[in-house]
Amino acid sequence: MKIKVLFRLRSLEMGGVQRVVLDLLRNLPKEKFDFTLMLNLYQGELINEIPQDIKVIVVEKGKEQMSLNPFIKKIQLAWRRIKLNFYSKFPTILYLLKVPENYDIEIASSYAEFDMVLKSPNKHSRKIAWFHTDVSYDVNQERAIERIEKMKKFDHVVFCAKYIRKVIEINYNVTYPSSSVIYNAIHVDEVRDKASESFLEYQNIGKPIFCSVGRLHSRKGYNMLIDVHNRLIKEGFKHSIVVLGDGEEKENLIKKINQLNLEETFKLLGTKINPYPYIKNANYFVLPTRSEAYPLVINEALALEKPIISTDVGGIPEMIDDEVDGVLIKYDENEMYESMKSFLINPSLVNEIIEGTKNAKMKFDENLIYKQVAEVFEQQYQLKLENERN
């Protein structure tokens, strides 16, 4: 019999966690596992990426399926919120209405799904938490500690980077008896194929171009990147910056760009389903983030042989070999300024790093990653059987 596995996700808005889950659903062995994806909201840019052979449970419809009439839509959203709150308080009713079978394993794909899985009325399933966050940078440490404590209730915890687990051990003196580190997979050939699509977006943007991909959030460092860009432009170092992504900081960033008269050289291009042509056709890649876990986009930029400048945070040092296939810096405006300036004035340095990226493919063994995930599922399933026999 196949092992029945239920992945819980809030929705499928564009994001690293969502992409990781979809990748696992596509590539884990179907002869061993019977997968179901349960979405609280059937919405997001990645809805069409769900593999056709995966069963899907939808708790509530997404915004895309709602009325175009603003008044009716407000009512629909309010009613949806009431129902989700009800299901959260009474998960047994949710499972009776929406979940037609019992599962051997239930997975909280991120901290957003912790409560969903921990409240499951299926007491015999093994509960797995996937954790992608550097809690030391959470401004709300009470919330961070709450998440750390909740992870103790899971049967197994998967961390996406060694650093993420180490931070909790050192800063919070918490270890988990059953845990593992499994990196997020990327497919080099697939990334390169998608990057080769016809691309004319940079025709009217000044060269050279730094590309960045990330959520427009205060901790992602784009406010600082604007300041660095402004300094370089004022000193006569011609270049442009394009950022792919959306988020709550977008309006503030636009306002700052306009105040500094940088509209022609600092472009916020929004979320892109296929960001790879943008990365490939840029000259450099930059990630100015204040905190990070294991950002897939770093490996994707390496796969596209882009010279990278990134802050030395989270699991990024596990991805980049400093001054070999990228440059690691502190989260500091002057360090960012100096590193970007060096890329602009030192082509030999850039060429050395590009040469270094050609060996980066050796870091991406997706088959090993899928094997590690499958082994975790199989081990948890055996423990479930042992518990049932006892």
C-alpha positions as CSV (number, residue, x, y, z in Angstrom):
1,M,0.0,0.0,0.0
2,K,1.1,3.5,-0.7
3,I,1.9,5.9,2.1
4,K,-0.8,8.6,2.2
5,V,0.6,12.1,2.7
6,L,-1.3,15.3,3.1
7,F,0.4,18.7,2.5
8,R,-1.3,21.7,4.1
9,L,-0.9,25.1,2.5
10,R,-2.7,28.4,3.1
11,S,-2.7,29.2,-0.6
12,L,-0.5,29.3,-3.7
13,E,0.6,32.9,-4.0
14,M,4.1,33.2,-5.5
15,G,6.6,32.3,-2.9
16,G,9.5,30.0,-2.1
17,V,7.6,27.7,0.2
18,Q,4.8,27.2,-2.3
19,R,7.4,26.4,-5.1
20,V,9.1,23.9,-2.9
21,V,5.9,22.1,-2.1
22,L,4.9,21.9,-5.8
23,D,8.3,20.7,-6.7
24,L,8.1,17.8,-4.1
25,L,4.6,16.9,-5.4
26,R,6.0,16.7,-8.9
27,N,9.1,14.7,-8.2
28,L,8.7,12.4,-5.2
29,P,8.0,8.8,-6.2
30,K,4.3,8.2,-6.9
31,E,4.8,4.4,-6.6
32,K,5.6,4.9,-2.9
33,F,3.3,7.8,-2.0
34,D,-0.3,8.9,-2.5
35,F,-0.2,12.7,-2.2
36,T,-3.0,15.2,-1.4
37,L,-2.6,19.0,-1.4
38,M,-5.0,20.8,1.0
39,L,-5.4,24.5,0.3
40,N,-7.3,26.8,2.7
41,L,-7.7,29.2,-0.2
42,Y,-7.8,28.3,-3.8
43,Q,-5.9,31.3,-5.0
44,G,-2.5,32.5,-6.1
45,E,-0.3,32.8,-9.2
46,L,0.9,29.1,-8.8
47,I,-2.6,27.5,-8.9
48,N,-2.0,26.3,-12.5
49,E,1.3,24.7,-11.4
50,I,-0.4,22.0,-9.4
51,P,0.5,18.6,-10.9
52,Q,-2.5,17.0,-12.6
53,D,-2.0,13.6,-10.8
54,I,-2.2,15.2,-7.3
55,K,-5.5,15.2,-5.4
56,V,-6.5,18.6,-4.2
57,I,-8.8,19.6,-1.2
58,V,-10.1,23.2,-1.2
59,V,-11.4,24.6,2.0
60,E,-12.6,28.0,0.5
61,K,-12.6,29.5,-2.9
62,G,-10.1,32.2,-3.8
63,K,-10.5,35.8,-4.7
64,E,-10.3,34.9,-8.4
65,Q,-13.6,33.0,-8.2
66,M,-15.5,35.8,-6.4
67,S,-17.8,38.4,-7.8
68,L,-16.5,41.4,-9.7
69,N,-19.0,43.5,-7.9
70,P,-17.0,45.2,-5.1
71,F,-20.0,45.2,-2.6
72,I,-20.8,41.5,-3.2
73,K,-17.1,40.6,-3.1
74,K,-16.8,42.3,0.4
75,I,-19.6,40.1,1.6
76,Q,-18.0,37.0,0.1
77,L,-14.7,37.8,1.8
78,A,-16.3,38.4,5.1
79,W,-18.3,35.2,4.9
80,R,-15.1,33.3,3.9
81,R,-13.3,34.7,6.9
82,I,-16.1,33.6,9.2
83,K,-16.0,30.1,7.8
84,L,-12.2,29.8,8.1
85,N,-12.4,31.0,11.7
86,F,-15.1,28.4,12.4
87,Y,-13.1,25.6,10.8
88,S,-10.0,26.7,12.9
89,K,-12.0,26.4,16.1
90,F,-13.7,23.2,15.1
91,P,-11.2,21.2,12.9
92,T,-13.2,18.0,13.4
93,I,-16.1,19.5,11.4
94,L,-13.6,20.7,8.8
95,Y,-12.3,17.2,8.4
96,L,-15.8,15.6,8.3
97,L,-16.9,18.0,5.6
98,K,-13.7,18.3,3.5
99,V,-11.3,15.5,4.2
100,P,-12.6,12.2,2.9
101,E,-9.8,9.9,4.1
102,N,-7.3,9.5,6.9
103,Y,-3.6,10.1,6.2
104,D,-0.4,8.5,7.4
105,I,1.5,11.8,7.4
106,E,0.3,15.4,7.6
107,I,2.8,18.2,6.7
108,A,2.8,21.8,7.8
109,S,4.6,23.3,4.9
110,S,5.6,26.4,6.9
111,Y,4.8,28.0,10.2
112,A,1.6,29.4,8.7
113,E,0.2,25.8,8.7
114,F,1.5,24.7,12.2
115,D,-1.9,25.1,13.8
116,M,-3.8,23.5,10.9
117,V,-1.8,20.3,11.3
118,L,-1.5,20.3,15.1
119,K,-5.3,20.6,15.3
120,S,-5.9,17.7,13.0
121,P,-8.4,15.3,14.5
122,N,-6.5,12.4,12.9
123,K,-4.6,11.4,16.0
124,H,-2.8,8.5,14.4
125,S,-1.1,10.5,11.6
126,R,2.5,11.5,12.0
127,K,2.9,15.3,12.0
128,I,5.9,16.9,10.2
129,A,6.8,20.6,10.3
130,W,8.8,22.3,7.6
131,F,10.7,25.4,8.8
132,H,12.2,28.0,6.5
133,T,12.7,31.0,8.8
134,D,15.5,32.7,10.7
135,V,13.7,33.4,13.9
136,S,16.5,35.5,15.3
137,Y,15.4,38.4,13.0
138,D,11.8,38.3,14.0
139,V,11.0,41.7,15.5
140,N,8.3,39.9,17.5
141,Q,10.3,37.5,19.7
142,E,7.3,36.4,21.6
143,R,5.9,35.1,18.3
144,A,9.2,33.5,17.4
145,I,9.4,31.6,20.7
146,E,5.8,30.5,20.2
147,R,6.7,29.0,16.9
148,I,9.8,27.3,18.4
149,E,7.6,25.8,21.1
150,K,5.0,24.6,18.7
151,M,7.6,22.7,16.7
152,K,8.2,20.6,19.8
153,K,4.7,19.1,19.3
154,F,5.5,17.7,15.9
155,D,6.8,14.2,15.4
156,H,9.6,15.5,13.1
157,V,10.9,18.8,12.0
158,V,12.6,19.5,8.6
159,F,14.9,22.6,8.4
160,C,15.8,24.0,5.0
161,A,19.3,24.9,6.1
162,K,21.8,24.0,8.8
163,Y,21.9,27.6,10.0
164,I,18.2,27.8,10.7
165,R,18.4,24.8,13.1
166,K,21.7,26.1,14.6
167,V,20.2,29.5,15.4
168,I,17.4,27.9,17.5
169,E,19.9,25.6,19.3
170,I,22.3,28.5,20.2
171,N,20.0,31.5,20.7
172,Y,17.0,29.7,22.3
173,N,18.7,26.5,23.7
174,V,16.1,24.3,22.0
175,T,16.8,21.1,20.2
176,Y,14.4,18.7,18.5
177,P,14.8,14.9,19.1
178,S,13.7,14.1,15.6
179,S,14.8,16.6,13.0
180,S,16.7,16.8,9.7
181,V,18.2,19.4,7.3
182,I,17.0,19.0,3.7
183,Y,17.9,21.7,1.2
184,N,15.4,22.9,-1.3
185,A,15.9,21.4,-4.8
186,I,16.3,23.2,-8.1
187,H,16.5,21.8,-11.6
188,V,19.3,23.4,-13.4
189,D,18.3,22.2,-16.9
190,E,14.7,23.4,-16.4
191,V,15.9,26.8,-15.1
192,R,18.1,27.2,-18.1
193,D,15.4,26.2,-20.5
194,K,12.9,28.7,-19.1
195,A,15.6,31.4,-19.1
196,S,16.1,30.9,-22.8
197,E,12.6,32.2,-23.7
198,S,12.5,35.2,-26.1
199,F,13.2,38.3,-24.0
200,L,12.9,42.0,-24.9
201,E,12.1,43.6,-21.6
202,Y,15.5,45.3,-21.1
203,Q,15.6,47.1,-24.4
204,N,14.9,50.5,-22.9
205,I,16.9,50.0,-19.6
206,G,20.4,51.3,-19.3
207,K,23.2,48.7,-19.0
208,P,24.8,47.2,-17.0
209,I,21.9,45.7,-15.0
210,F,21.7,44.3,-11.5
211,C,18.7,42.0,-11.1
212,S,17.1,41.1,-7.7
213,V,14.2,38.9,-6.9
214,G,12.4,39.0,-3.6
215,R,9.3,40.1,-1.6
216,L,9.1,43.8,-1.1
217,H,9.3,43.7,2.7
218,S,11.3,45.9,5.0
219,R,13.7,43.1,6.0
220,K,14.6,42.4,2.4
221,G,16.9,45.4,2.2
222,Y,15.5,47.2,-0.9
223,N,15.4,50.5,0.9
224,M,19.1,50.2,1.4
225,L,19.7,49.1,-2.2
226,I,18.0,52.3,-3.4
227,D,20.4,54.4,-1.3
228,V,23.4,52.5,-2.6
229,H,22.2,52.8,-6.2
230,N,21.7,56.6,-5.6
231,R,25.3,57.0,-4.4
232,L,26.7,55.1,-7.3
233,I,24.7,57.1,-9.9
234,K,25.7,60.4,-8.3
235,E,29.4,59.4,-8.5
236,G,29.0,58.6,-12.2
237,F,28.8,54.8,-12.2
238,K,26.1,54.1,-14.8
239,H,24.0,51.1,-14.2
240,S,20.3,50.1,-13.6
241,I,18.6,47.9,-11.0
242,V,15.5,45.8,-11.7
243,V,13.6,44.1,-8.8
244,L,11.1,41.3,-9.4
245,G,8.5,40.9,-6.6
246,D,5.6,42.5,-4.8
247,G,4.8,43.2,-1.2
248,E,3.7,45.7,1.5
249,E,6.7,48.0,1.0
250,K,6.1,48.6,-2.6
251,E,4.4,52.1,-2.2
252,N,7.2,53.3,0.2
253,L,9.9,52.1,-2.3
254,I,8.1,53.8,-5.2
255,K,7.9,57.0,-3.2
256,K,11.6,56.9,-2.4
257,I,12.6,56.2,-6.0
258,N,10.5,59.2,-7.2
259,Q,11.9,61.5,-4.5
260,L,15.5,60.6,-5.6
261,N,14.6,60.9,-9.3
262,L,15.6,57.3,-10.0
263,E,12.6,56.2,-12.0
264,E,14.7,55.6,-15.1
265,T,17.3,53.4,-13.4
266,F,15.6,51.6,-10.5
267,K,12.7,49.5,-11.8
268,L,10.2,47.6,-9.7
269,L,8.7,45.1,-12.2
270,G,6.4,43.1,-10.0
271,T,6.0,39.4,-9.6
272,K,7.0,37.3,-12.6
273,I,5.8,33.6,-13.1
274,N,9.0,33.1,-15.1
275,P,11.8,35.3,-13.6
276,Y,14.6,33.4,-15.2
277,P,15.0,35.4,-18.5
278,Y,15.2,38.6,-16.3
279,I,18.1,37.0,-14.3
280,K,19.8,35.6,-17.3
281,N,19.7,38.8,-19.3
282,A,21.0,41.0,-16.4
283,N,24.7,41.4,-15.9
284,Y,24.7,40.7,-12.2
285,F,22.5,39.4,-9.4
286,V,22.1,41.2,-6.0
287,L,20.3,40.1,-2.9
288,P,20.4,42.8,-0.2
289,T,18.3,41.0,2.4
290,R,18.6,41.5,6.2
291,S,17.4,37.9,7.0
292,E,16.8,34.8,4.9
293,A,16.6,31.1,5.3
294,Y,17.6,29.2,2.1
295,P,16.5,31.4,-0.9
296,L,16.0,29.3,-4.0
297,V,16.8,32.3,-6.2
298,I,20.5,32.2,-5.2
299,N,20.8,28.7,-6.6
300,E,18.9,29.7,-9.7
301,A,21.2,32.6,-10.3
302,L,24.2,30.3,-9.8
303,A,22.6,27.9,-12.3
304,L,22.4,30.8,-14.8
305,E,26.1,31.6,-14.1
306,K,25.4,35.1,-12.8
307,P,27.9,36.9,-10.6
308,I,26.2,37.3,-7.3
309,I,26.4,39.8,-4.5
310,S,24.5,38.7,-1.4
311,T,24.3,39.5,2.3
312,D,25.9,36.8,4.5
313,V,22.7,35.8,6.3
314,G,20.8,32.6,7.0
315,G,21.6,29.6,4.9
316,I,23.2,31.7,2.1
317,P,26.8,30.9,3.1
318,E,25.8,27.2,2.6
319,M,25.0,28.1,-1.0
320,I,27.7,30.6,-2.1
321,D,31.5,30.1,-1.8
322,D,32.7,33.6,-1.0
323,E,34.8,35.1,-3.8
324,V,34.6,31.9,-5.8
325,D,31.0,31.8,-7.2
326,G,29.7,35.0,-5.5
327,V,30.5,37.7,-3.1
328,L,29.2,37.6,0.5
329,I,28.8,40.9,2.5
330,K,27.4,42.0,5.8
331,Y,24.1,43.8,5.8
332,D,25.7,47.2,5.6
333,E,25.3,50.0,3.1
334,N,29.0,50.7,2.7
335,E,29.8,47.0,2.0
336,M,27.0,46.8,-0.5
337,Y,28.3,50.0,-2.2
338,E,31.9,48.8,-2.4
339,S,30.9,45.3,-3.7
340,M,28.6,46.8,-6.4
341,K,31.2,49.3,-7.3
342,S,33.9,46.6,-7.7
343,F,31.6,44.7,-10.1
344,L,31.2,47.9,-12.2
345,I,34.9,48.7,-12.4
346,N,36.6,45.4,-12.1
347,P,35.7,43.1,-15.1
348,S,38.4,40.6,-14.2
349,L,36.8,40.0,-10.8
350,V,33.4,39.5,-12.5
351,N,34.9,37.1,-15.0
352,E,36.6,35.0,-12.2
353,I,33.2,34.7,-10.4
354,I,31.4,33.7,-13.6
355,E,34.0,31.0,-14.1
356,G,33.4,29.9,-10.6
357,T,29.7,29.5,-11.2
358,K,30.3,27.0,-13.9
359,N,31.1,24.4,-11.2
360,A,28.1,25.3,-9.1
361,K,25.9,22.7,-10.7
362,M,27.7,20.1,-8.6
363,K,25.9,21.6,-5.6
364,F,22.5,20.8,-7.0
365,D,21.7,17.1,-6.6
366,E,17.9,17.1,-6.7
367,N,17.8,13.3,-6.7
368,L,19.6,13.2,-3.3
369,I,17.1,15.7,-1.9
370,Y,14.1,13.7,-3.0
371,K,15.7,10.6,-1.6
372,Q,16.2,12.4,1.8
373,V,12.6,13.5,1.9
374,A,11.3,10.1,0.9
375,E,13.4,8.5,3.7
376,V,11.9,10.9,6.3
377,F,8.4,10.0,5.1
378,E,9.1,6.2,5.2
379,Q,10.7,6.4,8.7
380,Q,7.7,8.3,10.0
381,Y,5.3,5.8,8.5
382,Q,7.2,2.9,10.1
383,L,6.9,4.7,13.5
384,K,3.2,5.1,12.9
385,L,2.8,1.4,12.3
386,E,4.8,0.6,15.4
387,N,2.6,2.9,17.5
388,E,-0.5,1.2,16.1
389,R,0.8,-2.3,16.9
390,N,1.6,-1.2,20.5
